Amino acid sequence: MPTQKLKDAAGALNVPQVIKASEMFIALINEQHLILDLQSKFAKPADVSPLHKLRDEHSTEAQRIKQKDMKAPPTHIGLVADSLQLFCACLIEES
């Protein structure tokens, strides 16, 4: 499973900040699966803020680690933080 490979790679680096960021990313992948499953069964809710909240909690934590924890490798943490925006693509309004 790809998430297990990510978890193993983060563990091999043995950097707590990378392990935590990887765990947050994997949690979002799992949450995204639930969101997409629900989206396929129901109409889009009028208020999507709870769905954004899931992503924002992880994004805020990743940014905090990137900016404040000098032991965290900025490239690894930045990659995770920047990729979190992908998880709300299903919430973008059609124009």
C-alpha positions in Angstrom: 0.0 0.0 0.0 1.5 3.4 -0.9 0.7 4.9 2.5 2.6 2.2 4.2 5.6 3.0 1.9 5.4 6.6 2.9 5.2 5.7 6.6 8.2 3.3 6.2 10.2 6.0 4.4 9.5 8.6 7.0 10.4 6.1 9.7 13.7 5.3 7.9 14.6 9.0 8.1 14.0 8.9 11.9 13.1 12.6 12.0 10.1 13.0 14.3 8.8 16.0 12.4 8.8 14.1 9.1 7.1 11.2 10.8 4.4 13.5 12.2 3.9 15.3 8.8 3.7 11.9 7.0 1.1 10.7 9.5 -1.0 13.9 8.9 -0.8 13.4 5.2 -1.9 9.8 5.5 -4.8 10.8 7.8 -5.9 13.3 5.1 -5.7 10.6 2.4 -8.0 8.5 4.6 -10.4 11.4 5.2 -10.4 12.3 1.5 -11.6 8.8 0.7 -14.6 9.3 3.1 -15.3 12.7 1.6 -15.3 11.4 -2.0 -17.5 8.5 -1.0 -20.0 10.8 0.6 -19.8 13.2 -2.3 -20.8 10.4 -4.7 -23.9 9.5 -2.7 -25.2 13.0 -1.7 -25.6 16.5 -3.1 -22.9 19.0 -2.2 -23.8 20.6 1.2 -24.6 24.3 1.3 -22.0 24.7 4.0 -18.7 22.9 3.2 -16.8 24.6 6.0 -16.5 21.4 8.1 -14.8 19.7 5.2 -12.3 22.6 4.9 -11.8 22.4 8.6 -10.3 18.9 8.3 -7.7 20.1 5.8 -7.0 23.4 7.7 -6.2 21.6 11.0 -3.5 19.6 9.3 -2.3 22.5 7.2 -1.9 24.8 10.2 0.1 22.2 12.1 2.4 21.5 9.1 3.0 25.2 8.7 3.7 25.6 12.4 6.3 22.8 12.3 7.9 24.2 9.1 8.2 27.7 10.6 9.0 27.1 14.3 10.8 23.8 14.5 14.3 24.3 13.4 15.0 20.5 13.5 12.4 19.9 10.9 13.7 19.5 7.3 12.0 22.4 5.5 11.8 20.7 2.1 10.0 17.6 3.5 7.6 19.6 5.7 7.0 22.2 3.0 6.1 19.5 0.5 3.5 18.0 2.8 2.1 21.5 3.8 1.9 22.6 0.1 0.2 19.4 -1.0 -2.6 19.7 1.5 -4.5 22.1 -0.8 -5.1 19.1 -3.1 -7.5 17.7 -0.6 -10.1 20.4 -1.1 -10.2 20.2 -4.9 -13.6 18.5 -4.7 -15.0 21.6 -3.0 -14.1 24.1 -5.7 -17.1 25.8 -7.2 -17.6 25.3 -10.9 -17.5 28.5 -12.9 
